[in-house]
């Protein structure tokens, strides 16, 4: 049996936004490469999220520099529009993407440069490997999840629309962008919703006629290179749904949603919550108001003519669920039939069998350049800055990595040229010796 073997300078694993960006920069720099994708281009946008998902940034912001969305630049692209965008972008420069191919194992070669890559379509020999599989690989449901057949449980990755849920109330655990948007959609569909709110940042959707993405840009926040202490696990509650709006937990409660604190434990059908709801809401408010203050100061400092917006600082009254928080909830008595875990994702690098990881399984790298020579990562949060996880941030990170690969190729080519010269000299010497005999 003959094994199909391909040789390539650089192999990119994954054809989502990170893989497409990586391919563009490698193509521009003349680096021979191949992108492998086990599904379709940008598949996670099409089938890995709920039906009504839209981008959390406006179309003018959440894009690559080389192509605009065919829509109102201040609108928020739907998930299928985003996937179509990346497919169109890849076609624009004829990206060498091979879909329907799964990478099963990557190992470093022991006796020669580069890596051997086992795939569902044969073996590939690559000098460099770029991991562009992103941070959303394995949905995480915490171990506190109850073993209760009376309640349907799913991760937010499996949620599609309200119609897939049984009759009854819903507990949504997690109040980042995904949890808030799903909870809001379910409440608007007539469901009784309990939303478990942990620590979060809560930026305004827009302030004084500028989107929060613009504000974080001019204030230098997107380019922040170090995460603030204590912010490692803080989510961002922001939404582009229904044309974009500021997430206001008090407003959600006044509309009928019940807010609870961080979910703590389940015991015999009773879920308990931390007594931290008020503190979590207060810290979110502080984050919100701090951005308004920074925006006002920037406007004054630069003499900008932007409209005043005093109503942005008006807070609704605290709802009863905030002043008298629920610390325990009997799921049966509350008619909770579904629990949706909007609790994030972990990465899965079991296929990448190289020395590139910390003890906790996270990549060991500097701006995406791995501690394992020849291995690179792109598309991860805080890869180089706060904006790394956003579409435009991925594009800029990929450029840095592509340029690093080019520099390494120069060294490889010098070494190869030197080796060829040594081989020629050895051959000449051997011929001379043979002639002397």
Kinemage of the C-alpha trace (Angstrom):
@kinemage 1
@onewidth
@group {chain A} dominant
@subgroup {mainchain}
@vectorlist {calphas} color= white
{ca unk a 1} P 0.000 0.000 0.000
{ca unk a 2} L 1.421 3.388 -1.043
{ca unk a 3} L 1.122 6.246 1.427
{ca unk a 4} L 0.151 9.605 -0.049
{ca unk a 5} L 2.888 12.027 1.061
{ca unk a 6} L 3.068 15.789 0.446
{ca unk a 7} L 5.973 18.122 1.196
{ca unk a 8} L 5.308 21.781 1.979
{ca unk a 9} L 7.247 24.595 3.607
{ca unk a 10} L 4.478 25.766 5.948
{ca unk a 11} L 1.327 23.944 7.003
{ca unk a 12} L -1.551 25.960 8.482
{ca unk a 13} L -4.077 23.958 10.505
{ca unk a 14} L -7.552 25.508 10.431
{ca unk a 15} L -9.346 27.713 7.897
{ca unk a 16} L -11.333 30.028 10.084
{ca unk a 17} L -10.479 33.701 10.379
{ca unk a 18} L -6.988 32.923 11.706
{ca unk a 19} L -6.132 30.453 8.955
{ca unk a 20} L -7.404 32.710 6.174
{ca unk a 21} L -5.444 35.669 7.565
{ca unk a 22} L -2.330 33.520 7.867
{ca unk a 23} L -2.674 32.331 4.287
{ca unk a 24} L -3.002 35.882 2.970
{ca unk a 25} L 0.229 37.016 4.590
{ca unk a 26} L 2.153 33.886 3.605
{ca unk a 27} L 0.918 34.297 0.016
{ca unk a 28} L 1.949 37.949 -0.057
{ca unk a 29} L 5.433 37.030 1.183
{ca unk a 30} L 5.846 34.161 -1.267
{ca unk a 31} L 5.950 31.373 1.315
{ca unk a 32} L 4.789 28.013 -0.116
{ca unk a 33} L 2.050 26.770 2.183
{ca unk a 34} L -1.080 24.706 2.551
{ca unk a 35} L -4.110 25.265 4.781
{ca unk a 36} L -6.004 22.220 6.020
{ca unk a 37} L -9.572 22.451 7.325
{ca unk a 38} L -11.507 19.432 8.543
{ca unk a 39} L -14.871 20.994 7.621
{ca unk a 40} L -15.621 24.060 5.494
{ca unk a 41} L -14.005 27.476 5.610
{ca unk a 42} L -15.266 29.312 8.731
{ca unk a 43} L -17.427 26.326 9.655
{ca unk a 44} L -17.713 27.380 13.322
{ca unk a 45} L -19.538 30.543 12.266
{ca unk a 46} L -22.085 28.527 10.268
{ca unk a 47} L -22.879 25.565 12.504
{ca unk a 48} L -21.110 26.111 15.810
{ca unk a 49} L -23.358 28.860 17.189
{ca unk a 50} L -27.019 29.741 17.588
{ca unk a 51} L -29.205 30.784 14.645
{ca unk a 52} L -29.554 34.492 15.458
{ca unk a 53} L -25.877 35.122 16.297
{ca unk a 54} L -24.363 38.316 14.893
{ca unk a 55} L -20.875 39.744 15.226
{ca unk a 56} L -20.342 41.790 18.378
{ca unk a 57} L -18.555 44.534 16.474
{ca unk a 58} L -19.924 46.636 13.577
{ca unk a 59} L -19.053 45.682 10.016
{ca unk a 60} L -16.620 48.573 9.581
{ca unk a 61} L -14.571 47.227 12.505
{ca unk a 62} L -14.877 43.433 12.505
{ca unk a 63} L -13.232 42.766 9.139
{ca unk a 64} L -9.879 42.382 7.419
{ca unk a 65} L -8.287 45.476 5.821
{ca unk a 66} L -8.489 44.088 2.294
{ca unk a 67} L -12.263 43.636 1.957
{ca unk a 68} L -15.383 45.390 3.263
{ca unk a 69} L -18.672 43.705 4.065
{ca unk a 70} L -21.393 44.300 1.497
{ca unk a 71} L -23.711 45.927 4.028
{ca unk a 72} L -24.230 49.026 6.159
{ca unk a 73} L -20.826 49.515 7.837
{ca unk a 74} L -22.499 50.374 11.152
{ca unk a 75} L -24.627 47.197 11.129
{ca unk a 76} L -23.693 43.854 12.651
{ca unk a 77} L -23.066 40.941 10.309
{ca unk a 78} L -24.974 37.713 10.857
{ca unk a 79} L -23.042 34.496 11.323
{ca unk a 80} L -23.625 33.270 7.754
{ca unk a 81} L -22.611 36.664 6.376
{ca unk a 82} L -19.358 36.391 8.336
{ca unk a 83} L -18.690 32.888 6.985
{ca unk a 84} L -19.449 34.054 3.434
{ca unk a 85} L -17.062 36.964 3.980
{ca unk a 86} L -14.147 34.669 4.848
{ca unk a 87} L -14.878 32.410 1.892
{ca unk a 88} L -14.892 35.447 -0.396
{ca unk a 89} L -11.685 36.731 1.166
{ca unk a 90} L -9.942 33.398 0.592
{ca unk a 91} L -11.039 33.407 -3.056
{ca unk a 92} L -9.702 36.934 -3.484
{ca unk a 93} L -6.091 35.736 -3.285
{ca unk a 94} L -6.723 32.088 -4.258
{ca unk a 95} L -5.813 30.720 -0.824
{ca unk a 96} L -4.416 27.155 -0.992
{ca unk a 97} L -7.052 25.700 1.325
{ca unk a 98} L -7.906 22.010 1.330
{ca unk a 99} L -11.202 21.307 3.098
{ca unk a 100} L -12.514 18.044 4.491
{ca unk a 101} L -9.074 17.026 5.773
{ca unk a 102} L -8.486 16.392 9.476
{ca unk a 103} L -5.057 16.714 11.064
{ca unk a 104} L -4.640 13.756 13.401
{ca unk a 105} L -1.076 14.024 14.659
{ca unk a 106} L 1.952 16.304 14.378
{ca unk a 107} L 5.391 15.133 15.552
{ca unk a 108} L 8.840 16.657 15.173
{ca unk a 109} L 11.204 14.781 12.922
{ca unk a 110} L 14.100 13.203 14.798
{ca unk a 111} L 16.685 13.075 12.022
{ca unk a 112} L 15.830 16.014 9.768
{ca unk a 113} L 14.221 19.470 9.991
{ca unk a 114} L 10.494 19.966 10.301
{ca unk a 115} L 7.505 17.867 11.219
{ca unk a 116} L 5.602 14.828 10.044
{ca unk a 117} L 1.855 15.425 9.936
{ca unk a 118} L -0.607 12.562 9.837
{ca unk a 119} L -3.919 13.560 8.234
{ca unk a 120} L -7.089 11.870 7.025
{ca unk a 121} L -5.746 12.361 3.486
{ca unk a 122} L -2.198 11.110 3.860
{ca unk a 123} L 1.088 12.268 5.367
{ca unk a 124} L 2.541 15.765 5.045
{ca unk a 125} L 6.124 16.815 5.661
{ca unk a 126} L 6.270 20.478 6.758
{ca unk a 127} L 9.096 22.752 7.824
{ca unk a 128} L 6.756 24.942 9.889
{ca unk a 129} L 3.319 24.336 11.406
{ca unk a 130} L 0.923 27.186 12.207
{ca unk a 131} L -1.880 26.274 14.604
{ca unk a 132} L -4.908 28.363 13.587
{ca unk a 133} L -7.618 26.323 15.289
{ca unk a 134} L -8.713 29.163 17.598
{ca unk a 135} L -9.713 29.128 21.263
{ca unk a 136} L -13.227 27.671 20.897
{ca unk a 137} L -12.514 23.994 20.422
{ca unk a 138} L -14.021 22.057 23.314
{ca unk a 139} L -17.170 23.321 25.099
{ca unk a 140} L -16.677 23.402 28.856
{ca unk a 141} L -19.417 22.394 31.279
{ca unk a 142} L -18.202 22.654 34.888
{ca unk a 143} L -18.164 19.528 37.078
{ca unk a 144} L -20.930 20.955 39.300
{ca unk a 145} L -23.469 20.149 36.557
{ca unk a 146} L -26.110 17.876 38.094
{ca unk a 147} L -26.852 14.332 36.970
{ca unk a 148} L -30.586 14.952 36.715
{ca unk a 149} L -32.568 13.286 33.892
{ca unk a 150} L -35.506 15.617 34.549
{ca unk a 151} L -33.555 18.599 33.221
{ca unk a 152} L -32.233 19.060 29.690
{ca unk a 153} L -28.690 20.399 29.829
{ca unk a 154} L -26.646 21.783 26.959
{ca unk a 155} L -23.674 24.016 26.343
{ca unk a 156} L -24.315 27.271 24.499
{ca unk a 157} L -22.475 25.684 21.549
{ca unk a 158} L -25.417 23.281 21.137
{ca unk a 159} L -28.134 25.929 21.489
{ca unk a 160} L -29.785 27.008 18.244
{ca unk a 161} L -33.150 28.654 18.980
{ca unk a 162} L -35.969 28.716 21.560
{ca unk a 163} L -37.992 26.128 19.620
{ca unk a 164} L -35.533 23.336 20.421
{ca unk a 165} L -36.163 23.624 24.179
{ca unk a 166} L -38.955 21.856 26.073
{ca unk a 167} L -41.734 23.726 27.862
{ca unk a 168} L -40.680 25.289 31.129
{ca unk a 169} L -38.237 27.784 32.577
{ca unk a 170} L -34.547 28.033 31.665
{ca unk a 171} L -31.470 28.616 33.807
{ca unk a 172} L -28.665 30.229 31.784
{ca unk a 173} L -25.309 29.949 33.554
{ca unk a 174} L -22.879 32.626 32.406
{ca unk a 175} L -23.520 36.263 31.553
{ca unk a 176} L -20.892 37.049 28.960
{ca unk a 177} L -21.920 37.965 25.445
{ca unk a 178} L -23.228 34.479 24.604
{ca unk a 179} L -25.141 33.927 27.840
{ca unk a 180} L -26.745 37.368 27.821
{ca unk a 181} L -27.846 37.170 24.195
{ca unk a 182} L -29.278 33.666 24.586
{ca unk a 183} L -31.071 34.594 27.809
{ca unk a 184} L -32.534 37.706 26.192
{ca unk a 185} L -33.715 35.741 23.153
{ca unk a 186} L -35.381 33.114 25.353
{ca unk a 187} L -37.078 35.729 27.521
{ca unk a 188} L -38.412 37.509 24.431
{ca unk a 189} L -39.730 34.147 23.197
{ca unk a 190} L -41.859 33.880 26.334
{ca unk a 191} L -39.624 31.732 28.521
{ca unk a 192} L -39.124 32.359 32.215
{ca unk a 193} L -35.367 32.843 32.439
{ca unk a 194} L -32.961 32.755 35.356
{ca unk a 195} L -29.598 34.277 34.442
{ca unk a 196} L -26.559 33.459 36.607
{ca unk a 197} L -24.304 36.526 36.565
{ca unk a 198} L -20.626 36.345 37.442
{ca unk a 199} L -17.833 38.910 37.160
{ca unk a 200} L -18.011 40.825 33.896
{ca unk a 201} L -17.098 43.979 32.008
{ca unk a 202} L -20.058 45.908 30.604
{ca unk a 203} L -19.089 48.481 27.977
{ca unk a 204} L -21.722 50.696 26.375
{ca unk a 205} L -22.704 49.558 22.908
{ca unk a 206} L -22.186 53.135 21.790
{ca unk a 207} L -21.623 56.478 23.485
{ca unk a 208} L -21.828 60.000 22.094
{ca unk a 209} L -22.343 58.742 18.551
{ca unk a 210} L -19.399 56.328 18.531
{ca unk a 211} L -19.431 52.530 18.932
{ca unk a 212} L -17.508 51.107 21.864
{ca unk a 213} L -15.097 49.451 19.387
{ca unk a 214} L -14.125 52.956 18.238
{ca unk a 215} L -13.690 54.134 21.811
{ca unk a 216} L -11.445 51.228 22.776
{ca unk a 217} L -9.398 51.972 19.670
{ca unk a 218} L -8.778 55.672 20.216
{ca unk a 219} L -8.217 55.106 23.933
{ca unk a 220} L -5.520 52.543 23.180
{ca unk a 221} L -7.337 49.678 24.890
{ca unk a 222} L -7.228 47.285 21.929
{ca unk a 223} L -3.443 47.568 21.868
{ca unk a 224} L -2.989 46.892 25.591
{ca unk a 225} L -0.357 44.157 25.777
{ca unk a 226} L -0.909 42.932 29.327
{ca unk a 227} L -4.102 41.840 31.002
{ca unk a 228} L -5.074 43.662 34.168
{ca unk a 229} L -4.571 41.534 37.310
{ca unk a 230} L -7.780 39.757 38.280
{ca unk a 231} L -9.266 40.102 34.786
{ca unk a 232} L -8.135 36.676 33.520
{ca unk a 233} L -11.616 35.164 33.735
{ca unk a 234} L -13.794 38.263 33.336
{ca unk a 235} L -16.214 38.080 30.437
{ca unk a 236} L -17.497 40.987 28.332
{ca unk a 237} L -21.244 41.561 28.209
{ca unk a 238} L -21.889 43.260 24.876
{ca unk a 239} L -24.371 42.605 22.089
{ca unk a 240} L -24.836 43.337 18.410
{ca unk a 241} L -28.255 41.656 18.421
{ca unk a 242} L -31.317 43.562 17.188
{ca unk a 243} L -29.149 46.291 15.689
{ca unk a 244} L -26.840 46.510 18.703
{ca unk a 245} L -27.606 47.662 22.226
{ca unk a 246} L -25.969 48.158 25.596
{ca unk a 247} L -26.401 45.179 27.899
{ca unk a 248} L -28.313 46.441 30.937
{ca unk a 249} L -28.910 43.733 33.539
{ca unk a 250} L -31.394 45.878 35.446
{ca unk a 251} L -33.431 46.376 32.290
{ca unk a 252} L -33.435 42.634 31.651
{ca unk a 253} L -34.743 42.086 35.168
{ca unk a 254} L -37.461 44.723 34.785
{ca unk a 255} L -38.511 42.922 31.586
{ca unk a 256} L -39.128 39.749 33.573
{ca unk a 257} L -35.782 37.985 33.755
{ca unk a 258} L -34.579 36.802 37.188
{ca unk a 259} L -30.939 37.519 37.939
{ca unk a 260} L -28.994 35.308 40.344
{ca unk a 261} L -25.381 35.223 41.471
{ca unk a 262} L -22.619 32.888 40.395
{ca unk a 263} L -23.829 29.280 40.299
{ca unk a 264} L -22.218 27.429 43.199
{ca unk a 265} L -23.584 23.878 43.500
{ca unk a 266} L -26.454 21.454 42.885
{ca unk a 267} L -27.839 19.174 45.585
{ca unk a 268} L -30.885 16.933 45.169
{ca unk a 269} L -32.518 19.171 42.577
{ca unk a 270} L -31.704 22.426 44.374
{ca unk a 271} L -29.196 24.849 42.884
{ca unk a 272} L -27.382 27.310 45.156
{ca unk a 273} L -25.888 30.646 44.120
{ca unk a 274} L -23.134 32.797 45.543
{ca unk a 275} L -24.289 35.911 47.401
{ca unk a 276} L -22.323 38.081 44.966
{ca unk a 277} L -24.932 39.281 42.482
{ca unk a 278} L -24.963 42.885 43.739
{ca unk a 279} L -21.164 43.034 43.780
{ca unk a 280} L -20.917 41.626 40.254
{ca unk a 281} L -23.465 44.131 38.936
{ca unk a 282} L -21.711 46.982 40.756
{ca unk a 283} L -18.315 46.104 39.272
{ca unk a 284} L -19.896 45.910 35.833
{ca unk a 285} L -21.354 49.371 36.391
{ca unk a 286} L -17.923 50.669 37.408
{ca unk a 287} L -16.444 49.347 34.174
{ca unk a 288} L -19.270 50.949 32.185
{ca unk a 289} L -18.941 54.341 33.863
{ca unk a 290} L -15.139 54.302 33.642
{ca unk a 291} L -15.375 54.044 29.863
{ca unk a 292} L -17.846 56.930 29.750
{ca unk a 293} L -15.451 59.020 31.860
{ca unk a 294} L -12.515 58.153 29.616
{ca unk a 295} L -14.557 58.998 26.515
{ca unk a 296} L -15.641 62.358 27.940
{ca unk a 297} L -12.047 63.204 28.808
{ca unk a 298} L -10.866 62.234 25.306
{ca unk a 299} L -13.530 64.433 23.713
{ca unk a 300} L -12.573 67.418 25.864
{ca unk a 301} L -8.853 66.871 25.325
{ca unk a 302} L -9.207 66.698 21.547
{ca unk a 303} L -11.947 69.296 21.126
{ca unk a 304} L -14.304 66.885 19.341
{ca unk a 305} L -17.808 67.992 18.432
{ca unk a 306} L -19.759 64.935 19.598
{ca unk a 307} L -23.260 65.194 21.107
{ca unk a 308} L -23.721 65.093 24.867
{ca unk a 309} L -25.406 61.966 26.191
{ca unk a 310} L -26.275 62.490 29.874
{ca unk a 311} L -28.965 59.788 29.746
{ca unk a 312} L -26.213 57.182 29.357
{ca unk a 313} L -25.400 57.656 33.056
{ca unk a 314} L -28.957 57.142 34.263
{ca unk a 315} L -29.377 53.768 35.997
{ca unk a 316} L -32.725 52.034 36.391
{ca unk a 317} L -33.861 51.212 39.943
{ca unk a 318} L -32.517 47.980 41.383
{ca unk a 319} L -35.041 45.198 40.719
{ca unk a 320} L -36.215 42.917 43.571
{ca unk a 321} L -33.959 40.065 42.415
{ca unk a 322} L -31.004 42.378 43.058
{ca unk a 323} L -32.121 43.806 46.404
{ca unk a 324} L -33.409 40.443 47.671
{ca unk a 325} L -31.273 37.939 45.777
{ca unk a 326} L -32.252 34.310 45.409
{ca unk a 327} L -29.600 32.079 46.965
{ca unk a 328} L -31.300 28.754 46.327
{ca unk a 329} L -33.678 27.511 43.650
{ca unk a 330} L -35.605 24.252 43.601
{ca unk a 331} L -35.524 23.336 39.923
{ca unk a 332} L -38.780 21.341 40.003
{ca unk a 333} L -40.741 23.942 41.953
{ca unk a 334} L -39.418 26.696 39.667
{ca unk a 335} L -40.380 24.560 36.635
{ca unk a 336} L -36.818 24.748 35.287
{ca unk a 337} L -36.709 22.276 32.425
{ca unk a 338} L -33.456 23.394 30.767
{ca unk a 339} L -30.003 24.514 31.874
{ca unk a 340} L -27.807 26.219 29.279
{ca unk a 341} L -24.142 26.397 30.208
{ca unk a 342} L -22.639 29.532 28.630
{ca unk a 343} L -19.391 28.723 30.372
{ca unk a 344} L -16.834 29.012 27.617
{ca unk a 345} L -14.453 26.682 25.864
{ca unk a 346} L -11.098 25.014 26.288
{ca unk a 347} L -8.486 24.171 23.679
{ca unk a 348} L -7.613 20.678 22.482
{ca unk a 349} L -4.053 20.189 21.297
{ca unk a 350} L -3.865 16.428 21.824
{ca unk a 351} L -2.974 16.063 18.136
{ca unk a 352} L 0.016 18.422 18.436
{ca unk a 353} L 2.628 16.170 20.033
{ca unk a 354} L 5.483 18.633 20.465
{ca unk a 355} L 7.114 20.397 23.411
{ca unk a 356} L 5.108 23.617 23.132
{ca unk a 357} L 2.880 23.629 26.208
{ca unk a 358} L 2.872 24.703 29.821
{ca unk a 359} L 1.899 22.352 32.641
{ca unk a 360} L -1.700 23.612 32.384
{ca unk a 361} L -1.866 22.644 28.703
{ca unk a 362} L -1.783 26.200 27.354
{ca unk a 363} L 0.653 27.123 24.576
{ca unk a 364} L 4.042 28.460 25.575
{ca unk a 365} L 4.731 31.288 23.144
{ca unk a 366} L 5.745 34.909 22.628
{ca unk a 367} L 3.334 36.748 20.306
{ca unk a 368} L 2.423 33.421 18.732
{ca unk a 369} L 6.005 32.233 18.239
{ca unk a 370} L 6.174 28.950 20.128
{ca unk a 371} L 8.952 27.776 22.410
{ca unk a 372} L 9.070 24.779 20.027
{ca unk a 373} L 10.993 26.063 16.972
{ca unk a 374} L 8.894 25.863 13.846
{ca unk a 375} L 5.531 25.859 15.631
{ca unk a 376} L 3.318 28.959 15.710
{ca unk a 377} L -0.060 29.867 17.174
{ca unk a 378} L -2.516 32.443 15.828
{ca unk a 379} L -6.089 33.335 16.761
{ca unk a 380} L -5.802 33.034 20.542
{ca unk a 381} L -7.014 35.706 23.017
{ca unk a 382} L -4.247 38.024 24.178
{ca unk a 383} L -1.798 36.503 21.710
{ca unk a 384} L -0.107 39.892 21.475
{ca unk a 385} L -2.721 42.356 22.744
{ca unk a 386} L -6.299 42.746 23.906
{ca unk a 387} L -7.585 42.911 20.329
{ca unk a 388} L -6.000 39.590 19.318
{ca unk a 389} L -9.262 37.639 19.535
{ca unk a 390} L -11.114 40.066 17.257
{ca unk a 391} L -11.167 39.580 13.498
{ca unk a 392} L -8.938 42.549 12.715
{ca unk a 393} L -6.586 41.631 15.587
{ca unk a 394} L -6.109 38.134 14.190
{ca unk a 395} L -5.094 39.650 10.849
{ca unk a 396} L -2.352 41.769 12.438
{ca unk a 397} L -1.061 38.916 14.585
{ca unk a 398} L -0.892 36.684 11.506
{ca unk a 399} L 1.246 39.273 9.717
{ca unk a 400} L 3.788 39.214 12.549
{ca unk a 401} L 3.969 35.415 12.480
{ca unk a 402} L 4.299 35.289 8.685
{ca unk a 403} L 7.210 37.727 8.825
{ca unk a 404} L 8.869 35.591 11.495
{ca unk a 405} L 8.510 32.540 9.239
{ca unk a 406} L 10.155 34.426 6.365
{ca unk a 407} L 13.138 35.276 8.563
{ca unk a 408} L 13.500 31.650 9.597
{ca unk a 409} L 13.346 30.576 5.942
{ca unk a 410} L 16.331 32.824 5.221
{ca unk a 411} L 18.338 31.010 7.879
{ca unk a 412} L 17.161 27.630 6.593
{ca unk a 413} L 18.173 28.539 3.037
{ca unk a 414} L 21.608 29.687 4.191
{ca unk a 415} L 22.133 26.440 6.055
{ca unk a 416} L 20.942 24.427 3.068
{ca unk a 417} L 23.211 26.373 0.722
{ca unk a 418} L 26.143 25.842 3.067
{ca unk a 419} L 25.366 22.134 3.223
{ca unk a 420} L 25.203 21.912 -0.558
{ca unk a 421} L 28.576 23.665 -0.822
{ca unk a 422} L 30.049 21.262 1.735
{ca unk a 423} L 28.664 18.316 -0.217
{ca unk a 424} L 30.212 19.650 -3.431
{ca unk a 425} L 33.580 20.121 -1.755
{ca unk a 426} L 33.402 16.636 -0.288
{ca unk a 427} L 32.551 15.185 -3.689
{ca unk a 428} L 35.452 17.054 -5.312
{ca unk a 429} L 37.842 15.853 -2.645
{ca unk a 430} L 36.601 12.282 -3.026
{ca unk a 431} L 37.076 12.456 -6.790
{ca unk a 432} L 40.617 13.758 -6.357
{ca unk a 433} L 41.461 10.910 -4.023
{ca unk a 434} L 40.037 8.384 -6.461
{ca unk a 435} L 42.106 9.937 -9.281
{ca unk a 436} L 45.278 9.772 -7.212
{ca unk a 437} L 44.841 6.037 -6.887
